[in-house]
Amino acid sequence: MKITISDIAKQAGVSKATVSRVLNNRPEGVGADKRAQIQAILDETGFQPSGFARGLATGVSHSIGLIIPNITNPFYPLLVRGVEDVLNRAGYSLFLCNSDGDITKEKDYVRVLMEKGVDGVILNSAVSDCDCQLDLLEDQQVPYVLLDRIIEGQTQFGVFLDNREGARLAARHLLAQKDCRLIYLNGPAEHSQSKLRLAGLEDVLREKGLALHSIRILQGDDSILSGKTLIGEALDSRQPNASADSLPFNAIFACNDLMAIGAMQALKQHSIKVPEDVQLIGFDDIELAQLVEPALSTVSQPTFEMGSKSAELLLYLINGKKPRTKTVTLKPALVLRGTTRHIGH
């Protein structure tokens, strides 16, 4: 039988409010002897108060909501782990919500988290061009931090990667090769990462005096199947029995590692060697990037750090502090593995 606060109050001969004051370490209205008696009963019975009820009483639930767009993408577990590690050390629990890239579902989760009384929300939004979910949080004055994906027109607190610089690193390496014929596999056009990575590629084209139409841009959806299909279609358009020397491209830069891995599958199916015939660079540096053969060259994100810094920033806001800067932007790094050649080769 579950012990309730009413049972404790009855056994101690006091009101539930008095027991609540002891549970919440509030000094007013409870003498030392009575407090000691109530505490002894609590210890003896092993009573554990409802966290939700305590949150209603104190206005603090010690819980945080984290909304991500795709729990099946291998990029996100390390991001979540970074958030959770910081929250766990601070005594906070985490509600993890998966929006499936659906802004309507994301808004529903925001409502649910507010009903649960969370102290704040970390939001990796499904889209970059809608701030309707932020209106819900702001109306209820719930602190929140944006993570990874920028929402256009907003200057809220957030932790992001310098996606534009990451794309520059990859593009400079590939376009430094002699006679580079590049295909760029972009992600969903409405995502801030896709826009910024394309902008970084365009920066390098301008640096080298190349026109945008000098490369081929294909639009994908961040999945392995998308990368495989797009490159497969590009290869199927060749003349039958065409040699590797006649390929319409000799380099691929993919907006994420999953599409890059899909592109590798299509190249292998067409007996095209990587990196001898086609070089390939992805983006994210998920664990799978090191397990494929050859190992994938990629732009590495400090994923765990992004998650941990978002949690630190949110706890800062919950505690009523004002950070020096609203956003934290972390730097990417180019990691060269087996899908690229040395410059000049």
C-alpha positions as CSV (number, residue, x, y, z in Angstrom):
1,M,0.0,0.0,0.0
2,K,1.4,3.4,-1.0
3,I,2.0,5.8,1.8
4,T,0.6,9.3,1.1
5,I,1.2,12.7,2.6
6,S,-2.2,12.4,4.3
7,D,-1.0,9.2,6.1
8,I,2.1,11.0,7.4
9,A,0.1,14.0,8.6
10,K,-2.4,11.7,10.4
11,Q,0.3,9.7,12.1
12,A,2.1,12.9,13.2
13,G,-1.1,14.7,14.3
14,V,-0.5,17.6,12.0
15,S,-1.9,19.1,8.8
16,K,-0.7,18.1,5.3
17,A,0.6,21.7,4.9
18,T,2.9,21.1,7.9
19,V,4.3,17.9,6.4
20,S,4.8,19.8,3.2
21,R,6.8,22.4,4.9
22,V,9.1,19.8,6.3
23,L,9.5,18.1,3.0
24,N,10.4,21.3,1.3
25,N,12.7,22.5,4.1
26,R,10.6,25.6,4.8
27,P,11.3,26.9,8.3
28,E,8.1,28.8,9.0
29,G,5.3,27.3,11.1
30,V,7.0,24.2,12.4
31,G,8.8,23.9,15.7
32,A,12.0,22.0,16.1
33,D,10.5,19.1,18.0
34,K,7.6,18.6,15.7
35,R,9.9,18.9,12.7
36,A,12.1,16.1,14.2
37,Q,9.0,13.9,14.8
38,I,7.7,14.3,11.2
39,Q,11.2,13.7,9.8
40,A,11.4,10.5,11.9
41,I,8.1,9.3,10.5
42,L,9.2,10.1,7.0
43,D,12.4,8.1,7.5
44,E,10.6,5.2,9.1
45,T,8.0,4.8,6.4
46,G,10.4,5.6,3.5
47,F,8.0,8.1,2.1
48,Q,8.8,9.5,-1.3
49,P,6.9,12.6,-2.4
50,S,5.5,12.9,-5.9
51,G,7.9,14.9,-8.0
52,F,5.1,16.4,-10.0
53,A,3.2,17.4,-6.8
54,R,6.3,18.9,-5.3
55,G,6.8,20.8,-8.6
56,L,3.3,22.3,-8.3
57,A,4.0,23.3,-4.7
58,T,7.4,24.8,-5.3
59,G,7.2,25.9,-8.9
60,V,10.3,23.9,-9.6
61,S,10.1,20.4,-11.1
62,H,13.8,19.8,-11.7
63,S,12.9,18.4,-15.1
64,I,13.8,19.6,-18.7
65,G,12.2,18.8,-22.0
66,L,14.4,18.1,-25.1
67,I,12.7,17.9,-28.5
68,I,14.6,16.4,-31.5
69,P,13.4,15.9,-35.0
70,N,14.6,12.3,-35.8
71,I,15.5,9.8,-33.1
72,T,16.6,7.2,-35.8
73,N,19.4,9.5,-37.1
74,P,22.7,8.4,-35.5
75,F,23.7,12.0,-35.1
76,Y,21.3,12.6,-32.3
77,P,22.2,10.0,-29.5
78,L,25.5,11.8,-28.7
79,L,23.7,15.2,-28.7
80,V,21.2,13.8,-26.3
81,R,23.9,12.3,-24.1
82,G,25.6,15.7,-23.8
83,V,22.4,17.2,-22.6
84,E,21.6,14.4,-20.2
85,D,25.1,14.3,-18.6
86,V,24.9,18.0,-17.6
87,L,21.3,17.7,-16.4
88,N,22.1,14.6,-14.4
89,R,24.9,16.2,-12.5
90,A,22.7,19.2,-11.7
91,G,19.9,16.9,-10.3
92,Y,17.5,17.4,-13.3
93,S,15.6,14.7,-15.2
94,L,15.0,14.7,-18.9
95,F,11.9,14.3,-21.0
96,L,13.0,13.2,-24.5
97,C,10.5,13.9,-27.3
98,N,10.8,12.9,-31.0
99,S,8.9,15.2,-33.4
100,D,9.5,13.1,-36.6
101,G,10.3,16.3,-38.4
102,D,6.7,17.4,-38.0
103,I,6.1,20.9,-36.8
104,T,2.5,20.1,-35.6
105,K,3.8,17.2,-33.5
106,E,6.6,19.5,-32.2
107,K,4.0,22.1,-31.0
108,D,2.0,19.3,-29.3
109,Y,5.1,18.2,-27.5
110,V,5.7,21.8,-26.3
111,R,2.2,21.8,-24.9
112,V,2.7,18.5,-23.2
113,L,6.0,19.6,-21.6
114,M,4.4,22.7,-20.3
115,E,1.6,20.7,-18.8
116,K,4.2,18.5,-17.1
117,G,5.6,21.6,-15.5
118,V,9.1,21.4,-16.9
119,D,11.5,24.1,-15.9
120,G,12.7,24.7,-19.4
121,V,12.9,23.3,-23.0
122,I,15.8,22.6,-25.3
123,L,14.5,22.6,-28.9
124,N,16.1,21.1,-32.0
125,S,13.3,22.2,-34.2
126,A,11.7,20.3,-37.1
127,V,11.8,23.3,-39.3
128,S,13.7,26.6,-39.6
129,D,11.0,28.8,-41.0
130,C,8.3,28.6,-38.3
131,D,8.4,30.1,-34.8
132,C,4.9,29.2,-33.7
133,Q,6.2,26.8,-31.1
134,L,8.3,29.5,-29.6
135,D,5.2,31.7,-29.1
136,L,3.7,28.9,-26.8
137,L,6.9,28.9,-24.6
138,E,7.1,32.7,-24.5
139,D,3.5,33.1,-23.5
140,Q,4.0,30.9,-20.5
141,Q,7.5,32.4,-19.8
142,V,9.2,29.0,-20.0
143,P,12.9,29.4,-20.6
144,Y,14.2,27.7,-23.7
145,V,17.4,27.2,-25.8
146,L,17.6,26.4,-29.5
147,L,20.0,23.6,-30.4
148,D,21.7,22.9,-33.7
149,R,18.9,24.3,-35.9
150,I,18.4,28.1,-36.2
151,I,14.9,29.4,-36.5
152,E,14.8,32.3,-38.9
153,G,14.0,35.8,-37.6
154,Q,14.7,34.8,-34.0
155,T,17.6,35.9,-31.8
156,Q,16.8,33.6,-28.9
157,F,19.4,31.8,-26.8
158,G,21.0,28.9,-28.7
159,V,23.9,26.6,-29.4
160,F,24.9,26.0,-33.0
161,L,27.7,24.8,-35.2
162,D,29.4,27.1,-37.7
163,N,27.9,25.1,-40.6
164,R,29.0,27.6,-43.2
165,E,32.7,27.2,-42.2
166,G,32.3,23.4,-42.2
167,A,31.1,23.4,-45.8
168,R,34.0,25.7,-46.7
169,L,36.5,23.3,-45.3
170,A,35.1,20.4,-47.4
171,A,34.7,22.4,-50.5
172,R,38.2,23.9,-50.4
173,H,39.7,20.4,-50.1
174,L,37.8,18.9,-53.0
175,L,38.0,21.9,-55.3
176,A,41.8,22.0,-54.7
177,Q,42.0,18.9,-56.8
178,K,42.9,19.3,-60.5
179,D,39.8,19.2,-62.8
180,C,37.4,18.7,-59.9
181,R,33.8,18.0,-61.2
182,L,31.8,18.3,-58.1
183,I,28.3,17.1,-57.1
184,Y,26.8,18.5,-53.9
185,L,24.1,16.5,-52.2
186,N,22.1,19.0,-50.2
187,G,19.6,18.3,-47.4
188,P,16.0,19.6,-47.1
189,A,16.0,23.2,-48.4
190,E,14.0,24.5,-45.5
191,H,16.6,23.5,-42.9
192,S,19.0,26.1,-41.6
193,Q,21.9,23.6,-41.9
194,S,21.2,23.0,-45.5
195,K,21.1,26.7,-46.3
196,L,24.3,27.5,-44.4
197,R,26.2,24.6,-45.9
198,L,25.2,25.5,-49.4
199,A,26.2,29.1,-48.6
200,G,29.7,27.9,-47.5
201,L,30.1,26.0,-50.8
202,E,29.1,29.1,-52.7
203,D,31.7,31.1,-50.7
204,V,34.5,28.8,-52.0
205,L,33.2,29.0,-55.6
206,R,33.5,32.7,-55.4
207,E,37.0,32.5,-53.9
208,K,38.1,30.4,-56.9
209,G,36.2,32.5,-59.4
210,L,33.8,29.7,-60.3
211,A,30.2,30.0,-61.3
212,L,27.5,28.3,-59.2
213,H,26.5,26.3,-62.3
214,S,30.0,24.8,-62.5
215,I,28.9,22.3,-59.9
216,R,25.8,20.1,-59.8
217,I,23.5,20.5,-56.8
218,L,21.0,17.7,-56.0
219,Q,18.4,18.0,-53.3
220,G,18.0,15.1,-50.8
221,D,16.4,14.4,-47.5
222,D,19.3,13.5,-45.2
223,S,18.8,9.7,-45.5
224,I,21.0,6.9,-46.8
225,L,18.4,6.0,-49.4
226,S,18.3,9.6,-50.6
227,G,22.1,9.7,-51.3
228,K,22.0,6.3,-52.9
229,T,19.1,7.2,-55.2
230,L,20.5,10.6,-56.3
231,I,23.9,9.3,-57.2
232,G,22.4,6.1,-58.7
233,E,20.3,8.3,-61.0
234,A,23.3,10.5,-61.9
235,L,25.2,7.3,-62.9
236,D,22.4,5.7,-64.7
237,S,22.2,8.7,-67.1
238,R,25.7,7.7,-68.5
239,Q,26.2,5.9,-71.8
240,P,26.2,2.1,-71.4
241,N,29.7,0.7,-70.7
242,A,31.1,4.1,-70.1
243,S,34.5,4.1,-68.4
244,A,35.4,5.8,-65.1
245,D,37.3,8.5,-67.1
246,S,34.0,9.6,-68.7
247,L,32.2,10.1,-65.4
248,P,30.3,13.4,-65.3
249,F,31.7,14.0,-61.8
250,N,34.7,12.9,-59.8
251,A,33.9,14.4,-56.4
252,I,30.9,14.4,-54.1
253,F,30.2,16.5,-51.0
254,A,27.2,15.4,-49.1
255,C,25.3,17.6,-46.6
256,N,25.4,14.7,-44.0
257,D,27.1,11.4,-43.5
258,L,24.0,9.3,-44.1
259,M,23.7,10.7,-47.7
260,A,27.4,10.2,-48.2
261,I,27.2,6.6,-47.2
262,G,24.2,6.1,-49.6
263,A,26.3,7.7,-52.3
264,M,29.1,5.2,-51.6
265,Q,26.7,2.3,-52.0
266,A,25.6,3.6,-55.4
267,L,29.2,4.1,-56.5
268,K,30.1,0.5,-55.5
269,Q,27.1,-0.9,-57.3
270,H,28.4,0.8,-60.5
271,S,31.9,-0.6,-59.9
272,I,33.3,2.9,-59.4
273,K,36.3,3.1,-57.0
274,V,36.4,5.4,-54.0
275,P,38.6,7.5,-53.8
276,E,40.5,6.6,-57.0
277,D,37.6,7.5,-59.4
278,V,35.4,9.6,-57.1
279,Q,36.3,11.4,-53.9
280,L,33.7,11.8,-51.2
281,I,33.2,13.9,-48.1
282,G,30.3,13.8,-45.7
283,F,29.2,16.0,-42.8
284,D,28.6,15.2,-39.0
285,D,31.2,12.5,-38.2
286,I,28.7,10.0,-36.9
287,E,30.2,6.7,-35.6
288,L,29.1,4.9,-38.8
289,A,31.5,7.1,-40.8
290,Q,34.5,5.1,-39.4
291,L,32.9,1.7,-39.9
292,V,32.2,1.9,-43.6
293,E,34.9,0.7,-46.1
294,P,36.7,2.9,-47.0
295,A,36.3,5.0,-43.9
296,L,34.4,8.2,-44.7
297,S,36.1,11.6,-44.8
298,T,33.8,14.1,-43.2
299,V,33.3,17.4,-41.4
300,S,33.3,16.6,-37.7
301,Q,30.9,18.4,-35.3
302,P,31.6,18.6,-31.5
303,T,28.2,16.9,-31.0
304,F,28.5,16.0,-27.4
305,E,29.7,19.5,-26.5
306,M,26.8,21.1,-28.4
307,G,24.4,19.1,-26.2
308,S,26.2,19.8,-23.0
309,K,26.5,23.5,-23.7
310,S,22.8,23.8,-24.5
311,A,22.0,22.2,-21.1
312,E,24.4,24.5,-19.3
313,L,22.9,27.6,-21.0
314,L,19.4,26.5,-20.1
315,L,20.2,25.9,-16.5
316,Y,21.8,29.4,-16.5
317,L,18.5,30.9,-17.7
318,I,16.4,28.8,-15.2
319,N,18.5,30.2,-12.4
320,G,17.7,33.7,-13.5
321,K,21.1,34.6,-14.8
322,K,21.9,36.5,-17.9
323,P,24.6,35.0,-20.2
324,R,27.1,37.4,-21.8
325,T,26.1,36.2,-25.3
326,K,22.8,34.8,-26.5
327,T,24.3,32.2,-28.8
328,V,27.2,29.8,-28.7
329,T,28.8,28.8,-32.0
330,L,31.1,25.9,-32.1
331,K,33.8,25.2,-34.7
332,P,33.8,22.2,-37.1
333,A,36.9,20.3,-38.2
334,L,37.7,18.4,-41.5
335,V,38.6,14.8,-40.8
336,L,40.3,13.1,-43.8
337,R,40.0,9.3,-44.0
338,G,39.8,6.8,-46.9
339,T,37.3,8.4,-49.2
340,T,39.6,11.3,-50.2
341,R,43.1,11.5,-51.8
342,H,46.0,13.8,-50.9
343,I,45.7,17.1,-52.7
344,G,47.5,17.0,-56.1
345,H,47.0,13.2,-56.6
